[in-house]
Amino acid sequence: MENIISGNSSLVEIPVVAVALIAATAIVLLHFWCKSSRHVYLVDFICYQPPETHRVPISSFIEHLERSTSFDSEAIEFQTKVIERSGIGNESYLPSGMHLFPSDGSLNATREEFEMVLFSIVHELFSKHKINPRSIDILITNCSVVCPTPSVAAMIINRFGLKRDVKCYNLSGMGCSAGILSISLAKDLLKVHRNSMVLVLSMESVCSIMYHGKVKSMLLANCLFRMGGAAILLSNRKRDRLKSKYELKYLVRTHLGSKDRAYKCVFQESDDQGNTGVSLSRSILQVAGEALKTNITNLAALVLPYSELIRYGSSLTWRKIWPPARKRGPHSPNFRKAFEHFCLHPGGKAVIDAIRENLKLKERDVEASKMTLNRFGNTSSSSIWYALGYLEAKGRVKRGDRIWQVGLGSGFKCNSAVWKCISNLKLENSNVWSGCIYQYPVKVPDVIDH
């Protein structure tokens, strides 16, 4: 009887051990899955290169204004001064509708612009990486001033035959910072959708921005915004890491929309004659500075080395206990110790210079942003990708380097994305700068104060 009991006891112990091993294995696998699912890889990105037939030298832009019946002499003189001192060169582009007399801002012209930009970069991205459109699990598109029906996302699904259960999102009204907002949405979606690929498309319809009135704050947009767009391929699949360029490390968002001044500093509205345009307030630099300050305060704790954090904290404390120290202001953290490269939103030369001064950066740190503004103008939400393309074309981005992208936009918003290079990058023909990078950097004229 004792032998039988002993035998039964051993039989009971075996499955208990097995269950324990299975449970332990499951816990380890679950922990690994949770950890791996947090990775967001940037496989590649493509920026749109418009055809030479759409190039608009400054002289041609001014001539178009003079021949147009939409503007009086004062409006023409103002726009001429702005474009000549804007930092935009002779190589930027405008869509077909803007080359006509009178310019065409109709829905048909807007759809043509969408198709020309987005169909081109998506096709190039899919062809380069031999991607089956049906392998895209999530599609995110953004365009601020135009939200057609069906949506821009639906245009892509129809054109490329994406699968029926693709999860699509179309963002509008988000301004120039929508590019990073789209990355933020993609990051959140990839947390809950395993083994997924995300296609992000960022652009602005310049046809729809053109203003035909006399209000100077609304005429500024005519001079700054240009044709462009970017397609970004993201993934959380472990097998895609080896072929990816970057990994997303941090993303910080700031929104000052609760303050009236910030809410109205970039505002789409109609003038007294019923002409619709986007008004850029005189306070935009101050608002942008406030948004940036709030954003980098949150970002600093994530990226700065302890030595910089201690110095910054000590300076704040010292200012509180010793009043004379308040006149000097707090210690400005050295973000060059946290990042090797900077992609600041090329919203205008004054904006770039203001950020450079506040962050105590060198001219080389903002070179990519200034040259993007010079070569392509402000392409809104896609601008920061042209700046990153510039750094790649120059051969400056090395494995292990950290890149800080800063997007500023209506609302008012400031968003930051931090990427780490995880591969050895090579100059590719698909880089929008590959045929002209040897010409840059170029000298840009001083900005005029309006």
C-alpha positions in Angstrom: 0.0 0.0 0.0 2.8 2.4 0.8 4.4 1.7 -2.6 1.2 2.5 -4.3 0.7 5.7 -2.4 4.3 6.7 -3.1 3.8 5.9 -6.8 0.6 8.0 -6.9 2.5 10.9 -5.2 5.2 10.9 -7.9 2.5 10.8 -10.6 0.9 13.9 -9.1 4.2 15.8 -8.8 5.1 15.4 -12.5 2.1 17.4 -13.9 2.6 20.1 -11.2 6.1 20.6 -12.3 5.1 20.7 -16.0 2.3 23.2 -15.3 4.8 25.4 -13.4 7.3 25.3 -16.3 4.5 26.1 -18.8 3.4 29.0 -16.6 6.9 30.3 -16.2 7.5 30.1 -20.0 4.2 31.9 -20.7 5.2 34.7 -18.3 8.6 35.1 -20.0 7.1 35.1 -23.4 4.4 37.6 -22.3 7.1 39.9 -20.9 9.1 39.6 -24.1 6.1 40.4 -26.2 5.1 43.4 -24.2 8.6 44.7 -24.3 9.1 44.1 -28.0 5.7 45.6 -28.9 6.9 49.0 -27.7 9.4 49.3 -30.5 8.5 51.5 -33.4 10.8 51.2 -36.4 11.1 53.7 -39.2 11.7 51.5 -42.2 12.1 54.3 -44.7 10.6 57.6 -45.9 10.2 59.2 -49.3 9.9 62.9 -50.0 8.1 64.2 -53.1 10.2 65.7 -55.9 8.0 67.8 -58.1 8.7 68.0 -61.9 10.8 70.9 -63.2 7.7 72.3 -65.0 6.3 73.2 -61.6 9.4 75.2 -60.5 8.7 78.8 -59.5 11.7 81.1 -59.3 11.2 84.3 -57.3 11.0 86.4 -60.4 8.3 84.2 -61.9 6.3 84.4 -58.6 6.5 88.2 -58.6 5.5 88.4 -62.3 2.5 86.1 -61.5 1.4 88.5 -58.8 1.8 91.5 -61.1 -0.2 89.9 -63.9 -2.9 88.7 -61.5 -6.1 90.8 -61.2 -6.5 89.7 -57.6 -4.0 92.0 -55.9 -3.6 95.8 -55.7 -0.2 97.5 -55.9 0.2 97.5 -52.1 -0.5 93.8 -51.8 2.0 93.1 -54.6 4.7 95.2 -53.0 4.2 93.5 -49.7 4.4 90.0 -51.1 7.4 90.9 -53.1 9.3 92.1 -50.0 8.3 88.9 -48.1 9.3 86.4 -50.8 12.6 88.2 -51.4 13.6 88.0 -47.7 11.8 84.8 -46.8 14.7 82.5 -47.2 13.1 80.6 -50.1 15.2 80.3 -53.2 14.5 79.8 -56.9 14.0 76.0 -56.8 10.7 75.7 -54.9 7.5 74.4 -56.6 3.8 75.2 -56.9 1.0 72.9 -58.1 -0.5 73.2 -61.6 -3.5 75.2 -60.4 -1.2 78.0 -59.2 0.5 78.4 -62.6 -2.8 79.5 -64.2 -4.4 82.9 -64.7 -6.4 83.3 -62.6 -5.0 80.6 -60.3 -7.2 77.6 -59.8 -8.0 76.6 -56.2 -11.0 74.5 -57.0 -11.7 71.0 -55.6 -10.6 69.4 -58.9 -7.3 71.2 -58.8 -6.8 70.2 -55.2 -7.6 66.5 -56.1 -5.0 66.7 -58.9 -2.4 68.0 -56.4 -3.2 65.2 -54.0 -2.9 62.5 -56.6 0.3 64.0 -58.1 2.1 64.1 -54.8 0.7 61.1 -52.8 0.4 58.6 -55.7 4.0 59.3 -56.7 5.6 58.9 -53.3 3.5 55.9 -52.3 4.4 54.1 -55.6 8.1 54.9 -55.1 8.1 53.6 -51.5 6.3 50.4 -52.4 8.5 49.8 -55.5 11.7 50.5 -53.6 10.9 47.9 -50.8 8.8 45.6 -53.0 5.9 46.0 -50.7 2.5 44.5 -51.4 -0.1 47.2 -50.7 -2.2 44.6 -48.9 0.5 44.2 -46.3 -0.2 47.6 -45.0 -2.2 47.2 -41.8 -2.7 50.9 -40.8 -3.0 54.0 -43.0 -2.7 57.6 -41.6 -3.0 60.7 -43.8 -2.9 64.3 -42.9 -3.8 67.5 -44.7 -4.7 70.6 -42.7 -6.9 72.8 -44.8 -8.7 70.3 -47.1 -10.9 67.3 -46.0 -12.6 66.0 -49.2 -15.2 63.3 -49.4 -14.2 60.5 -49.8 -11.2 61.2 -47.6 -7.5 61.4 -48.7 -7.0 58.0 -47.0 -9.8 56.6 -49.2 -8.0 57.9 -52.3 -4.9 55.9 -51.4 -7.0 52.7 -50.6 -8.8 53.0 -53.9 -5.7 53.7 -56.0 -3.4 51.0 -54.5 -6.0 48.4 -53.5 -5.2 48.2 -49.8 -6.9 45.3 -48.0 -10.5 45.6 -46.8 -9.7 45.5 -43.1 -7.0 48.2 -43.2 -7.4 50.6 -40.4 -7.4 54.1 -41.9 -7.3 57.6 -40.2 -7.5 61.0 -41.9 -6.3 64.0 -39.9 -7.3 67.6 -40.8 -7.0 71.0 -39.3 -3.8 70.1 -37.4 -1.4 72.5 -39.2 2.3 72.1 -39.9 2.8 69.9 -36.8 0.5 67.2 -38.1 3.4 65.2 -39.4 4.6 64.4 -35.8 1.0 64.0 -34.6 0.5 61.3 -37.2 3.6 59.5 -35.9 2.2 59.8 -32.4 -1.1 58.2 -33.5 0.9 55.4 -35.3 2.9 54.8 -32.1 -0.2 54.4 -30.0 -1.8 52.1 -32.6 1.3 49.9 -32.8 1.2 49.4 -29.0 -2.1 47.4 -29.4 -1.7 45.9 -32.9 1.1 43.3 -33.1 3.2 42.6 -36.2 1.8 45.6 -38.1 3.0 48.0 -40.7 1.9 51.6 -40.8 1.9 54.0 -43.8 1.9 57.7 -42.9 1.3 60.3 -45.6 1.9 64.0 -44.8 1.2 66.9 -47.1 -0.6 70.2 -47.5 -2.7 71.4 -50.4 -1.1 74.7 -51.6 -4.0 75.2 -54.1 -6.4 75.7 -51.2 -4.2 78.1 -49.2 -3.9 80.8 -51.9 -5.4 84.0 -50.7 -6.7 86.7 -53.1 -7.4 89.6 -50.8 -5.5 92.5 -49.2 -5.0 91.6 -45.6 -1.2 91.4 -45.0 -1.4 88.7 -42.3 -3.2 86.4 -44.7 -0.9 87.3 -47.7 2.1 85.8 -45.8 0.9 82.2 -46.5 1.0 82.9 -50.3 4.7 83.5 -50.0 5.8 80.7 -47.6 4.0 77.5 -48.5 5.1 75.3 -51.4 4.3 72.0 -53.0 5.6 68.8 -51.3 4.8 65.7 -49.3 6.3 62.7 -47.5 5.5 59.0 -47.2 6.8 57.3 -44.0 6.8 53.5 -43.4 6.7 52.4 -39.8 6.6 48.9 -38.3 6.7 47.1 -34.9 7.7 43.8 -36.5 10.9 42.5 -35.1 12.0 41.2 -38.5 11.8 44.7 -39.9 14.5 46.0 -37.5 17.4 44.9 -39.7 16.1 46.8 -42.7 14.9 49.9 -40.8 16.8 53.2 -40.6 15.6 54.6 -37.3 13.8 53.6 -34.0 11.5 56.0 -32.3 12.7 56.8 -28.8 10.5 59.6 -27.5 7.6 61.7 -28.6 6.4 64.7 -26.6 3.3 66.8 -27.5 2.4 70.3 -26.3 -0.9 72.2 -27.0 -1.6 75.8 -26.0 -5.1 75.9 -27.5 -6.6 76.9 -24.1 -5.1 80.4 -24.6 -6.9 82.7 -27.0 -3.7 84.3 -28.3 -2.2 80.9 -29.1 -5.5 79.6 -30.6 -5.8 82.5 -33.0 -2.2 83.1 -34.1 -2.6 80.7 -37.1 -6.2 81.0 -38.1 -8.2 80.2 -41.3 -10.8 82.8 -41.9 -12.5 85.1 -44.4 -11.8 88.8 -44.8 -14.4 91.6 -45.3 -14.7 90.8 -49.0 -15.3 87.1 -48.4 -11.8 85.9 -49.5 -10.7 82.9 -47.4 -7.1 82.5 -46.3 -4.8 81.5 -43.4 -3.9 84.4 -41.1 -0.4 84.4 -39.5 -0.5 86.7 -36.4 2.4 89.0 -35.5 2.5 87.2 -32.1 3.4 83.9 -33.8 7.1 84.0 -32.8 6.2 84.7 -29.1 3.6 81.9 -29.1 5.9 79.5 -30.8 8.6 80.3 -28.2 6.2 79.6 -25.4 5.1 76.3 -26.9 8.7 75.3 -27.5 9.7 76.2 -24.0 6.9 74.0 -22.5 7.7 71.2 -24.9 11.4 71.1 -24.2 10.8 71.3 -20.4 9.0 67.9 -20.7 11.5 66.5 -23.2 14.6 67.6 -21.2 14.0 65.1 -18.4 14.0 62.3 -21.0 17.0 63.1 -23.1 19.5 65.4 -21.2 22.4 63.9 -19.3 22.3 64.2 -15.5 25.0 66.8 -15.5 22.8 69.2 -17.6 19.7 68.5 -15.5 21.5 69.2 -12.3 22.9 72.5 -13.6 19.5 73.5 -14.9 17.8 72.6 -11.6 20.4 74.4 -9.6 20.0 77.6 -11.6 16.3 77.6 -11.0 16.8 77.1 -7.3 19.4 79.8 -7.1 17.1 82.3 -8.9 14.5 81.7 -6.2 16.8 82.2 -3.2 18.9 85.1 -4.6 16.9 87.8 -6.5 19.9 89.3 -8.4 20.3 86.0 -10.2 16.9 86.4 -11.8 18.2 89.1 -14.1 20.5 86.6 -15.8 17.8 84.0 -16.3 18.0 80.2 -15.7 20.8 78.1 -17.2 19.9 77.1 -20.7 20.4 73.3 -21.2 22.8 72.3 -23.9 20.7 70.1 -26.1 23.7 69.4 -28.3 24.8 66.9 -25.6 21.5 65.0 -26.2 21.3 65.1 -30.0 23.7 64.9 -32.9 21.2 66.4 -35.4 18.3 68.8 -35.4 15.3 68.9 -37.8 13.5 72.1 -36.9 10.3 73.0 -38.7 11.2 75.2 -41.7 8.3 77.5 -41.2 10.3 80.6 -42.0 13.8 82.0 -41.5 12.7 84.1 -38.6 11.3 81.0 -36.8 14.4 79.0 -37.4 16.7 81.7 -36.1 14.5 82.3 -33.1 14.7 78.6 -32.1 18.4 78.5 -32.8 19.0 81.5 -30.5 16.8 80.2 -27.7 18.4 76.7 -27.7 21.9 78.2 -28.2 22.5 76.1 -31.3 25.1 76.6 -34.0 24.4 77.5 -37.6 25.4 74.0 -38.7 22.7 72.6 -36.3 20.0 74.5 -38.3 21.6 74.1 -41.7 19.2 71.3 -42.7 16.1 73.4 -41.9 17.4 76.5 -43.6 18.4 74.6 -46.7 15.0 72.9 -46.8 13.3 76.2 -46.7 15.6 77.5 -49.4 15.2 74.6 -51.7 11.6 73.5 -51.2 9.9 76.2 -49.1 7.6 75.5 -46.3 5.9 72.2 -47.3 4.0 72.2 -44.0 3.7 68.8 -42.2 6.3 67.2 -44.5 9.0 69.8 -44.0 10.9 68.0 -41.3 11.3 64.9 -43.5 13.0 67.0 -46.2 15.3 68.3 -43.5 16.1 64.7 -42.4 16.7 63.8 -46.1 19.2 66.6 -46.3 21.2 65.3 -43.3 21.2 61.8 -44.9 22.3 63.2 -48.3 25.2 65.0 -46.6 26.3 61.7 -45.0 26.1 63.2 -41.6 23.8 60.6 -39.9 25.7 57.7 -38.5 24.6 54.6 -36.7 23.8 55.4 -33.1 23.1 59.2 -33.8 20.1 60.8 -32.2 17.8 63.1 -34.3 15.4 65.7 -32.8 12.5 66.6 -35.0 10.5 69.7 -33.9 7.1 70.5 -35.5 5.2 73.7 -34.9 1.6 74.3 -36.0 -1.8 75.9 -35.6 -3.7 75.4 -32.4 -1.0 76.3 -31.2 1.1 73.1 -31.0 4.7 72.1 -30.6 5.6 68.5 -31.0 8.9 66.7 -30.7 10.0 63.3 -32.0 13.4 61.7 -31.1 14.8 59.1 -33.4 17.9 56.9 -33.1 19.7 55.7 -36.2 20.0 51.9 -36.1 21.6 51.2 -39.4 24.5 52.3 -41.6 22.9 54.7 -44.0 24.0 55.1 -47.6 23.1 57.9 -50.1 20.3 56.6 -52.3 18.9 57.8 -55.6 15.4 57.9 -53.9 16.7 60.7 -51.7 15.1 64.0 -52.9 18.4 65.8 -52.4 20.6 63.2 -54.2 20.9 65.2 -57.5 21.7 68.6 -56.0 23.2 68.1 -52.5 26.6 69.3 -53.7 25.2 72.8 -54.2 24.4 73.2 -50.5 24.6 75.0 -48.2 24.0 78.3 -49.8 23.9 81.8 -48.2 20.4 83.2 -47.6 19.5 86.9 -47.2 18.7 88.5 -43.8 15.0 88.3 -42.8 12.9 91.4 -42.9 10.7 92.4 -39.9 7.1 92.7 -40.8 
